[in-house]
Amino acid sequence: MAMKNDMCSMDAITLASMVRSKQLSPVEVVDALLHRMDALEPQLHAFCTPTPELARKTAKEQEKRIMKGEKLGPFAGVPYGVKDLICTAGIKTASGSWAYADFVPDEDDVVVERMRDADAIIMGKTNVPEFGYSGVGHNPVFETSRNPWNTDMTPGGSSAGSGAAVASGMVPLALGS
């Protein structure tokens, strides 16, 4: 079995392959990445709306399907983050703005639908500047995203949280724009 830190440094393709071959379980992967998120998130603020309960529930459902021999999508067992400008059904999409601070969409944007169809596991929404209009990760609703290599610096602009989440190993991939 891979160690927790190993899973946090694996790319999405390797994780998916190891889950398909039953070398790793989706639950192990999610737990390792949530452990990393718990350790790093207080400094990095990459995620504005983490969804650990949903991630664990999805991972457990996938593990049952794998054990039954059911066919899963190509990203089964692979956690990912979703930029907070991209709509996610049932998960807050604030877009870094007070105007949408409590907005919970009824449906997913197409890219999220496709990730769900591929059995990727959502870990939460990643932080953005207000409406994505800035070269840095500041917004009035959530803490400012920080660069994992130097927390005095920004991880960039529009997809600040997604970049910080991937660079720090909290997720192997994240949606941005």
Disulfide bonds with the S-S distance in Angstrom:
none
